[in-house]
């Protein structure tokens, strides 16, 4: 059973309510149009507010996100399981030189 009642406000131009209201106004002859000067005034005042500027950093982030989303996922489960097993068995040895290099890379 479909609902034939359009609950959207006539503000939305493609809603049935708005179309019915526009038809009713046209039929009654109550359609008021702005004069050319008034329409230009409205366009001029709203043009500066209608512009949106997106910072370059956001654009860069968007490009990076698209690249990451389109890349194939990396499955590290076997590597993690191997590390856990080696740690539990006591056979895992830390490479202190590699660890120090990583710390220095992130710090400087």
LODRENMI-593464 format. One record per residue: chain; y, z, x of N, C-alpha, C in turn. Coordinates in Angstrom, 2 decimals, m for minus. Each point is the difference from the previous one (the first is absolute). Example, Ala and Ser with C-alpha at 12.3 -4.5 7.8 and 13.67 -1.06 7.14 Angstrom:
<atom kette="A" n_c2="m5.69" n_c3="7.80" n_c1="13.19" ca_c2="1.19" ca_c3="0.00" ca_c1="m0.89" c_c2="1.20" c_c3="0.00" c_c1="0.90"/>
<atom kette="A" n_c2="1.05" n_c3="m0.72" n_c1="m0.35" ca_c2="1.19" ca_c3="0.06" ca_c1="0.82" c_c2="1.09" c_c3="0.73" c_c1="m0.77"/>
This chain:
<atom kette="A" n_c2="m1.18" n_c3="0.00" n_c1="0.86" ca_c2="1.18" ca_c3="0.00" ca_c1="m0.86" c_c2="1.23" c_c3="0.00" c_c1="0.90"/>
<atom kette="A" n_c2="0.83" n_c3="m1.00" n_c1="m0.13" ca_c2="1.20" ca_c3="m0.07" ca_c1="0.84" c_c2="1.20" c_c3="0.58" c_c1="m0.73"/>
<atom kette="A" n_c2="0.87" n_c3="0.55" n_c1="0.78" ca_c2="1.20" ca_c3="0.61" ca_c1="m0.54" c_c2="1.09" c_c3="m1.07" c_c1="m0.06"/>
<atom kette="A" n_c2="0.49" n_c3="m0.31" n_c1="m1.19" ca_c2="1.00" ca_c3="m1.05" ca_c1="m0.15" c_c2="1.42" c_c3="0.56" c_c1="0.07"/>
<atom kette="A" n_c2="0.12" n_c3="1.29" n_c1="0.23" ca_c2="1.31" ca_c3="0.62" ca_c1="0.09" c_c2="0.49" c_c3="m0.07" c_c1="1.44"/>
<atom kette="A" n_c2="1.17" n_c3="m0.59" n_c1="0.20" ca_c2="0.58" ca_c3="m0.09" ca_c1="1.34" c_c2="0.92" c_c3="1.19" c_c1="0.19"/>
<atom kette="A" n_c2="m0.40" n_c3="0.91" n_c1="0.89" ca_c2="0.76" ca_c3="1.23" ca_c1="0.19" c_c2="1.02" c_c3="m0.11" c_c1="1.12"/>
<atom kette="A" n_c2="0.04" n_c3="m1.15" n_c1="0.67" ca_c2="0.97" ca_c3="m0.14" ca_c1="1.07" c_c2="1.40" c_c3="m0.20" c_c1="m0.58"/>
<atom kette="A" n_c2="0.97" n_c3="0.53" n_c1="0.70" ca_c2="1.39" ca_c3="m0.10" ca_c1="m0.45" c_c2="0.47" c_c3="m1.45" c_c1="0.09"/>
<atom kette="A" n_c2="0.99" n_c3="m0.39" n_c1="m0.82" ca_c2="0.50" ca_c3="m1.37" ca_c1="0.06" c_c2="0.67" c_c3="m0.33" c_c1="1.33"/>
<atom kette="A" n_c2="0.13" n_c3="0.98" n_c1="0.87" ca_c2="0.59" ca_c3="m0.24" ca_c1="1.31" c_c2="m0.81" c_c3="m1.04" c_c1="0.77"/>
<atom kette="A" n_c2="m1.33" n_c3="0.02" n_c1="m0.19" ca_c2="m0.86" ca_c3="m0.94" ca_c1="0.71" c_c2="0.05" c_c3="m1.35" c_c1="m0.71"/>
<atom kette="A" n_c2="0.52" n_c3="m1.02" n_c1="0.65" ca_c2="0.28" ca_c3="m1.27" ca_c1="m0.67" c_c2="m1.23" c_c3="m0.72" c_c1="m0.54"/>
<atom kette="A" n_c2="m1.17" n_c3="0.22" n_c1="0.55" ca_c2="m1.19" ca_c3="m0.70" ca_c1="m0.47" c_c2="m0.82" c_c3="0.79" c_c1="m1.00"/>
<atom kette="A" n_c2="0.48" n_c3="1.18" n_c1="m0.37" ca_c2="m0.75" ca_c3="0.78" ca_c1="m0.97" c_c2="0.17" c_c3="m0.60" c_c1="m1.39"/>
<atom kette="A" n_c2="m0.99" n_c3="0.24" n_c1="m0.85" ca_c2="0.09" ca_c3="m0.50" ca_c1="m1.38" c_c2="1.20" c_c3="0.61" c_c1="m0.70"/>
<atom kette="A" n_c2="0.28" n_c3="1.25" n_c1="0.28" ca_c2="1.13" ca_c3="0.68" ca_c1="m0.63" c_c2="1.30" c_c3="m0.69" c_c1="0.36"/>
<atom kette="A" n_c2="0.17" n_c3="m0.34" n_c1="1.27" ca_c2="1.23" ca_c3="m0.66" ca_c1="0.43" c_c2="0.12" c_c3="m1.39" c_c1="m0.60"/>
<atom kette="A" n_c2="m1.12" n_c3="m0.71" n_c1="m0.06" ca_c2="0.03" ca_c3="m1.35" ca_c1="m0.57" c_c2="0.34" c_c3="0.05" c_c1="m1.49"/>
<atom kette="A" n_c2="m0.57" n_c3="0.97" n_c1="m0.71" ca_c2="0.30" ca_c3="0.14" ca_c1="m1.42" c_c2="1.47" c_c3="0.36" c_c1="m0.21"/>
<atom kette="A" n_c2="0.50" n_c3="0.90" n_c1="0.84" ca_c2="1.41" ca_c3="0.41" ca_c1="m0.11" c_c2="0.92" c_c3="m1.17" c_c1="0.30"/>
<atom kette="A" n_c2="m0.31" n_c3="m0.80" n_c1="1.01" ca_c2="0.83" ca_c3="m1.16" ca_c1="0.33" c_c2="m0.02" c_c3="m1.01" c_c1="m1.13"/>
<atom kette="A" n_c2="m1.18" n_c3="m0.22" n_c1="m0.60" ca_c2="m0.10" ca_c3="m0.94" ca_c1="m1.12" c_c2="0.82" c_c3="0.51" c_c1="m1.19"/>
<atom kette="A" n_c2="m0.07" n_c3="1.30" n_c1="m0.24" ca_c2="0.76" ca_c3="0.58" ca_c1="m1.12" c_c2="1.50" c_c3="m0.17" c_c1="0.22"/>
<atom kette="A" n_c2="0.46" n_c3="0.26" n_c1="1.23" ca_c2="1.42" ca_c3="m0.15" ca_c1="0.30" c_c2="0.46" c_c3="m1.45" c_c1="m0.10"/>
<atom kette="A" n_c2="m0.85" n_c3="m0.92" n_c1="0.48" ca_c2="0.36" ca_c3="m1.42" ca_c1="m0.11" c_c2="0.12" c_c3="m0.42" c_c1="m1.45"/>
<atom kette="A" n_c2="m0.94" n_c3="0.46" n_c1="m0.80" ca_c2="m0.01" ca_c3="m0.35" ca_c1="m1.42" c_c2="1.24" c_c3="0.57" c_c1="m0.70"/>
<atom kette="A" n_c2="0.40" n_c3="1.20" n_c1="0.38" ca_c2="1.16" ca_c3="0.65" ca_c1="m0.62" c_c2="1.31" c_c3="m0.52" c_c1="0.58"/>
<atom kette="A" n_c2="m0.08" n_c3="m0.77" n_c1="1.08" ca_c2="1.22" ca_c3="m0.51" ca_c1="0.62" c_c2="0.73" c_c3="1.05" c_c1="0.81"/>
<atom kette="A" n_c2="m0.68" n_c3="1.06" n_c1="0.41" ca_c2="0.62" ca_c3="1.10" ca_c1="0.74" c_c2="m0.24" c_c3="m0.07" c_c1="1.51"/>
<atom kette="A" n_c2="m0.26" n_c3="m1.19" n_c1="0.48" ca_c2="m0.23" ca_c3="m0.12" ca_c1="1.44" c_c2="1.35" c_c3="m0.14" c_c1="0.68"/>
<atom kette="A" n_c2="0.30" n_c3="0.95" n_c1="0.87" ca_c2="1.26" ca_c3="m0.02" ca_c1="0.73" c_c2="m0.28" c_c3="m0.37" c_c1="1.44"/>
<atom kette="A" n_c2="0.73" n_c3="m0.95" n_c1="0.47" ca_c2="m0.13" ca_c3="m0.43" ca_c1="1.38" c_c2="1.25" c_c3="0.40" c_c1="0.76"/>
<atom kette="A" n_c2="m0.19" n_c3="0.34" n_c1="1.27" ca_c2="1.15" ca_c3="0.27" ca_c1="0.85" c_c2="0.76" c_c3="m1.29" c_c1="0.26"/>
<atom kette="A" n_c2="1.30" n_c3="0.15" n_c1="0.15" ca_c2="0.79" ca_c3="m1.17" ca_c1="0.40" c_c2="m0.35" c_c3="m0.34" c_c1="1.44"/>
<atom kette="A" n_c2="0.38" n_c3="m1.17" n_c1="0.43" ca_c2="m0.29" ca_c3="m0.42" ca_c1="1.37" c_c2="0.62" c_c3="0.99" c_c1="0.99"/>
<atom kette="A" n_c2="1.26" n_c3="0.40" n_c1="m0.27" ca_c2="0.68" ca_c3="0.93" ca_c1="0.91" c_c2="m0.73" c_c3="1.35" c_c1="0.06"/>
<atom kette="A" n_c2="m0.45" n_c3="0.48" n_c1="m1.14" ca_c2="m0.70" ca_c3="1.28" ca_c1="m0.04" c_c2="m1.35" c_c3="m0.11" c_c1="0.72"/>
<atom kette="A" n_c2="m0.69" n_c3="m1.11" n_c1="m0.19" ca_c2="m1.28" ca_c3="m0.20" ca_c1="0.67" c_c2="0.18" c_c3="m0.04" c_c1="1.51"/>
<atom kette="A" n_c2="1.06" n_c3="m0.66" n_c1="0.48" ca_c2="0.30" ca_c3="m0.05" ca_c1="1.43" c_c2="0.35" c_c3="1.39" c_c1="0.53"/>
<atom kette="A" n_c2="0.74" n_c3="0.76" n_c1="m0.78" ca_c2="0.36" ca_c3="1.36" ca_c1="0.41" c_c2="m1.25" c_c3="0.86" c_c1="0.15"/>
<atom kette="A" n_c2="m0.90" n_c3="m0.12" n_c1="m0.94" ca_c2="m1.24" ca_c3="0.77" ca_c1="0.05" c_c2="m0.83" c_c3="m0.44" c_c1="1.21"/>
<atom kette="A" n_c2="m0.12" n_c3="m1.31" n_c1="0.24" ca_c2="m0.75" ca_c3="m0.50" ca_c1="1.15" c_c2="0.60" c_c3="0.50" c_c1="1.30"/>
<atom kette="A" n_c2="1.32" n_c3="m0.01" n_c1="0.10" ca_c2="0.68" ca_c3="0.44" ca_c1="1.22" c_c2="m0.24" c_c3="1.48" c_c1="0.26"/>
<atom kette="A" n_c2="0.11" n_c3="0.80" n_c1="m1.04" ca_c2="m0.17" ca_c3="1.45" ca_c1="0.17" c_c2="m1.44" c_c3="0.39" c_c1="0.30"/>
<atom kette="A" n_c2="m0.95" n_c3="m0.71" n_c1="m0.59" ca_c2="m1.39" ca_c3="0.37" ca_c1="0.21" c_c2="m0.62" c_c3="m0.64" c_c1="1.24"/>
<atom kette="A" n_c2="0.61" n_c3="m1.06" n_c1="0.52" ca_c2="m0.58" ca_c3="m0.70" ca_c1="1.15" c_c2="m0.13" c_c3="0.91" c_c1="1.21"/>
<atom kette="A" n_c2="1.04" n_c3="0.79" n_c1="0.26" ca_c2="m0.07" ca_c3="0.88" ca_c1="1.18" c_c2="m1.00" c_c3="1.12" c_c1="m0.18"/>
<atom kette="A" n_c2="m0.24" n_c3="0.44" n_c1="m1.23" ca_c2="m0.95" ca_c3="1.07" ca_c1="m0.25" c_c2="m1.42" c_c3="m0.51" c_c1="m0.12"/>
<atom kette="A" n_c2="m0.16" n_c3="m1.29" n_c1="m0.23" ca_c2="m1.33" ca_c3="m0.56" ca_c1="m0.19" c_c2="m0.68" c_c3="m0.37" c_c1="1.31"/>
<atom kette="A" n_c2="0.71" n_c3="0.08" n_c1="1.10" ca_c2="m0.58" ca_c3="m0.37" ca_c1="1.28" c_c2="m0.80" c_c3="1.16" c_c1="0.57"/>
<atom kette="A" n_c2="m1.11" n_c3="m0.35" n_c1="0.60" ca_c2="m0.87" ca_c3="1.00" ca_c1="0.63" c_c2="m0.21" c_c3="m0.42" c_c1="1.44"/>
<atom kette="A" n_c2="0.21" n_c3="0.94" n_c1="0.90" ca_c2="m0.27" ca_c3="m0.30" ca_c1="1.41" c_c2="m1.16" c_c3="0.88" c_c1="0.46"/>
<atom kette="A" n_c2="m0.94" n_c3="m0.63" n_c1="0.66" ca_c2="m1.18" ca_c3="0.70" ca_c1="0.48" c_c2="0.10" c_c3="0.11" c_c1="1.52"/>
<atom kette="A" n_c2="m0.03" n_c3="1.20" n_c1="0.53" ca_c2="0.11" ca_c3="0.18" ca_c1="1.46" c_c2="m1.13" c_c3="m0.72" c_c1="0.74"/>
<atom kette="A" n_c2="0.31" n_c3="m0.43" n_c1="1.21" ca_c2="m0.98" ca_c3="m0.71" ca_c1="0.83" c_c2="m1.23" c_c3="0.86" c_c1="0.26"/>
<atom kette="A" n_c2="0.19" n_c3="1.32" n_c1="0.16" ca_c2="m1.15" ca_c3="0.87" ca_c1="0.27" c_c2="m0.99" c_c3="m0.01" c_c1="m1.17"/>
<atom kette="A" n_c2="0.51" n_c3="m0.10" n_c1="m1.22" ca_c2="m0.87" ca_c3="m0.06" ca_c1="m1.18" c_c2="m0.73" c_c3="m1.34" c_c1="m0.03"/>
<atom kette="A" n_c2="0.70" n_c3="m1.06" n_c1="0.35" ca_c2="m0.64" ca_c3="m1.32" ca_c1="0.06" c_c2="m1.10" c_c3="m0.01" c_c1="1.05"/>
<atom kette="A" n_c2="0.28" n_c3="0.61" n_c1="1.17" ca_c2="m1.00" ca_c3="0.08" ca_c1="1.06" c_c2="m1.21" c_c3="0.80" c_c1="m0.47"/>
<atom kette="A" n_c2="0.26" n_c3="1.13" n_c1="m0.66" ca_c2="m1.09" ca_c3="0.82" ca_c1="m0.51" c_c2="m0.86" c_c3="m0.79" c_c1="m0.98"/>
<atom kette="A" n_c2="0.65" n_c3="m0.78" n_c1="m0.85" ca_c2="m0.72" ca_c3="m0.82" ca_c1="m0.98" c_c2="m0.90" c_c3="m1.01" c_c1="0.69"/>
<atom kette="A" n_c2="0.50" n_c3="m0.63" n_c1="1.06" ca_c2="m0.81" ca_c3="m0.97" ca_c1="0.74" c_c2="m1.20" c_c3="0.68" c_c1="0.65"/>
<atom kette="A" n_c2="0.24" n_c3="1.17" n_c1="0.59" ca_c2="m1.08" ca_c3="0.75" ca_c1="0.65" c_c2="m1.05" c_c3="0.42" c_c1="m1.03"/>
<atom kette="A" n_c2="0.47" n_c3="0.49" n_c1="m1.15" ca_c2="m0.93" ca_c3="0.43" ca_c1="m1.05" c_c2="m0.85" c_c3="m1.16" c_c1="m0.49"/>
<atom kette="A" n_c2="0.62" n_c3="m1.18" n_c1="m0.18" ca_c2="m0.77" ca_c3="m1.17" ca_c1="m0.44" c_c2="m1.05" c_c3="m0.36" c_c1="1.04"/>
<atom kette="A" n_c2="0.37" n_c3="0.06" n_c1="1.28" ca_c2="m0.94" ca_c3="m0.32" ca_c1="1.07" c_c2="m1.16" c_c3="0.99" c_c1="0.02"/>
<atom kette="A" n_c2="0.30" n_c3="1.27" n_c1="m0.16" ca_c2="m1.05" ca_c3="1.03" ca_c1="0.00" c_c2="m0.90" c_c3="m0.16" c_c1="m1.23"/>
<atom kette="A" n_c2="0.62" n_c3="m0.24" n_c1="m1.15" ca_c2="m0.78" ca_c3="m0.14" ca_c1="m1.23" c_c2="m0.92" c_c3="m1.22" c_c1="0.05"/>
<atom kette="A" n_c2="0.42" n_c3="m1.05" n_c1="0.70" ca_c2="m0.81" ca_c3="m1.22" ca_c1="0.05" c_c2="m1.04" c_c3="0.04" c_c1="1.12"/>
<atom kette="A" n_c2="0.09" n_c3="0.98" n_c1="0.90" ca_c2="m0.96" ca_c3="0.08" ca_c1="1.10" c_c2="m1.32" c_c3="0.60" c_c1="m0.50"/>
<atom kette="A" n_c2="m1.05" n_c3="m0.28" n_c1="0.75" ca_c2="m1.30" ca_c3="0.54" ca_c1="m0.37" c_c2="m0.06" c_c3="1.48" c_c1="0.36"/>
<atom kette="A" n_c2="m0.60" n_c3="0.81" n_c1="m0.84" ca_c2="m0.08" ca_c3="1.44" ca_c1="0.28" c_c2="m0.92" c_c3="0.26" c_c1="1.20"/>
<atom kette="A" n_c2="0.32" n_c3="1.03" n_c1="0.77" ca_c2="m0.80" ca_c3="0.40" ca_c1="1.15" c_c2="m0.89" c_c3="1.16" c_c1="m0.41"/>
<atom kette="A" n_c2="m1.29" n_c3="m0.14" n_c1="0.28" ca_c2="m0.95" ca_c3="1.05" ca_c1="m0.37" c_c2="m0.37" c_c3="0.78" c_c1="1.25"/>
<atom kette="A" n_c2="0.52" n_c3="1.21" n_c1="0.13" ca_c2="m0.26" ca_c3="0.85" ca_c1="1.17" c_c2="m1.03" c_c3="1.08" c_c1="m0.29"/>
<atom kette="A" n_c2="m0.70" n_c3="m0.10" n_c1="m1.11" ca_c2="m0.94" ca_c3="1.05" ca_c1="m0.38" c_c2="m1.09" c_c3="0.21" c_c1="1.04"/>
<atom kette="A" n_c2="m0.53" n_c3="m1.10" n_c1="0.55" ca_c2="m1.08" ca_c3="0.16" ca_c1="0.99" c_c2="0.54" c_c3="0.63" c_c1="1.28"/>
<atom kette="A" n_c2="1.22" n_c3="m0.36" n_c1="0.38" ca_c2="0.61" ca_c3="0.58" ca_c1="1.21" c_c2="0.25" c_c3="1.50" c_c1="m0.20"/>
<atom kette="A" n_c2="0.49" n_c3="0.36" n_c1="m1.17" ca_c2="0.27" ca_c3="1.41" ca_c1="m0.32" c_c2="m1.31" c_c3="0.79" c_c1="m0.04"/>
<atom kette="A" n_c2="m1.02" n_c3="m0.58" n_c1="m0.62" ca_c2="m1.31" ca_c3="0.68" ca_c1="m0.08" c_c2="m0.56" c_c3="0.22" c_c1="1.40"/>
<atom kette="A" n_c2="0.15" n_c3="m1.01" n_c1="0.88" ca_c2="m0.49" ca_c3="0.12" ca_c1="1.38" c_c2="0.74" c_c3="1.12" c_c1="0.74"/>
<atom kette="A" n_c2="1.34" n_c3="0.05" n_c1="m0.16" ca_c2="0.79" ca_c3="1.05" ca_c1="0.65" c_c2="m0.40" c_c3="1.39" c_c1="m0.50"/>
<atom kette="A" n_c2="m0.19" n_c3="0.13" n_c1="m1.31" ca_c2="m0.41" ca_c3="1.29" ca_c1="m0.57" c_c2="m1.34" c_c3="0.44" c_c1="0.57"/>
<atom kette="A" n_c2="m0.92" n_c3="m0.94" n_c1="0.08" ca_c2="m1.33" ca_c3="0.33" ca_c1="0.51" c_c2="0.06" c_c3="0.42" c_c1="1.47"/>
<atom kette="A" n_c2="0.80" n_c3="m0.71" n_c1="0.79" ca_c2="0.13" ca_c3="0.34" ca_c1="1.41" c_c2="0.68" c_c3="1.36" c_c1="0.19"/>
<atom kette="A" n_c2="0.99" n_c3="0.30" n_c1="m0.82" ca_c2="0.69" ca_c3="1.30" ca_c1="0.09" c_c2="m0.97" c_c3="1.12" c_c1="m0.37"/>
<atom kette="A" n_c2="m0.75" n_c3="m0.17" n_c1="m1.10" ca_c2="m0.96" ca_c3="1.02" ca_c1="m0.43" c_c2="m1.12" c_c3="0.19" c_c1="1.02"/>
<atom kette="A" n_c2="m0.37" n_c3="m1.08" n_c1="0.67" ca_c2="m1.08" ca_c3="0.10" ca_c1="1.00" c_c2="0.52" c_c3="0.54" c_c1="1.32"/>
<atom kette="A" n_c2="1.33" n_c3="0.04" n_c1="0.14" ca_c2="0.59" ca_c3="0.50" ca_c1="1.23" c_c2="0.01" c_c3="m1.02" c_c1="1.13"/>
<atom kette="A" n_c2="m0.16" n_c3="m1.28" n_c1="m0.34" ca_c2="m0.03" ca_c3="m1.04" ca_c1="1.03" c_c2="1.31" c_c3="m0.78" c_c1="0.10"/>
<atom kette="A" n_c2="0.94" n_c3="0.31" n_c1="m0.87" ca_c2="1.29" ca_c3="m0.72" ca_c1="0.03" c_c2="0.85" c_c3="0.54" c_c1="1.13"/>
<atom kette="A" n_c2="0.52" n_c3="m0.91" n_c1="0.81" ca_c2="0.88" ca_c3="0.40" ca_c1="1.10" c_c2="1.36" c_c3="m0.65" c_c1="m0.20"/>
<atom kette="A" n_c2="1.03" n_c3="0.80" n_c1="0.13" ca_c2="1.37" ca_c3="m0.48" ca_c1="m0.16" c_c2="0.42" c_c3="m0.71" c_c1="1.28"/>
<atom kette="A" n_c2="0.58" n_c3="m1.19" n_c1="m0.17" ca_c2="0.57" ca_c3="m0.74" ca_c1="1.14" c_c2="1.44" c_c3="0.48" c_c1="0.14"/>
<atom kette="A" n_c2="0.20" n_c3="0.98" n_c1="0.88" ca_c2="1.30" ca_c3="0.65" ca_c1="0.12" c_c2="1.09" c_c3="m0.96" c_c1="0.50"/>
<atom kette="A" n_c2="m0.37" n_c3="m0.94" n_c1="0.86" ca_c2="0.99" ca_c3="m0.97" ca_c1="0.48" c_c2="0.50" c_c3="m0.89" c_c1="m1.15"/>
<atom kette="A" n_c2="m0.92" n_c3="m0.48" n_c1="m0.82" ca_c2="0.38" ca_c3="m0.85" ca_c1="m1.14" c_c2="0.83" c_c3="0.81" c_c1="m1.00"/>
<atom kette="A" n_c2="m0.39" n_c3="1.26" n_c1="m0.23" ca_c2="0.74" ca_c3="0.87" ca_c1="m0.89" c_c2="1.42" c_c3="0.23" c_c1="0.51"/>
<atom kette="A" n_c2="0.14" n_c3="0.25" n_c1="1.28" ca_c2="1.33" ca_c3="0.22" ca_c1="0.59" c_c2="0.84" c_c3="m1.27" c_c1="m0.11"/>
<atom kette="A" n_c2="m0.61" n_c3="m1.17" n_c1="0.23" ca_c2="0.74" ca_c3="m1.26" ca_c1="m0.14" c_c2="0.52" c_c3="m0.18" c_c1="m1.41"/>
<atom kette="A" n_c2="m0.83" n_c3="0.29" n_c1="m0.99" ca_c2="0.41" ca_c3="m0.13" ca_c1="m1.40" c_c2="1.14" c_c3="0.96" c_c1="m0.33"/>
<atom kette="A" n_c2="m0.10" n_c3="1.23" n_c1="0.48" ca_c2="1.07" ca_c3="0.99" ca_c1="m0.24" c_c2="1.30" c_c3="m0.49" c_c1="0.63"/>
<atom kette="A" n_c2="m0.07" n_c3="m0.50" n_c1="1.21" ca_c2="1.21" ca_c3="m0.49" ca_c1="0.68" c_c2="0.57" c_c3="m1.22" c_c1="m0.72"/>
<atom kette="A" n_c2="m0.84" n_c3="m0.88" n_c1="m0.50" ca_c2="0.47" ca_c3="m1.19" ca_c1="m0.72" c_c2="0.76" c_c3="0.38" c_c1="m1.26"/>
<atom kette="A" n_c2="m0.49" n_c3="1.00" n_c1="m0.71" ca_c2="0.67" ca_c3="0.41" ca_c1="m1.23" c_c2="1.22" c_c3="0.83" c_c1="0.24"/>
<atom kette="A" n_c2="0.05" n_c3="0.70" n_c1="1.12" ca_c2="1.14" ca_c3="0.86" ca_c1="0.29" c_c2="1.16" c_c3="m0.76" c_c1="0.64"/>
<atom kette="A" n_c2="m0.31" n_c3="m1.00" n_c1="0.80" ca_c2="1.06" ca_c3="m0.71" ca_c1="0.73" c_c2="m0.03" c_c3="m1.42" c_c1="m0.39"/>
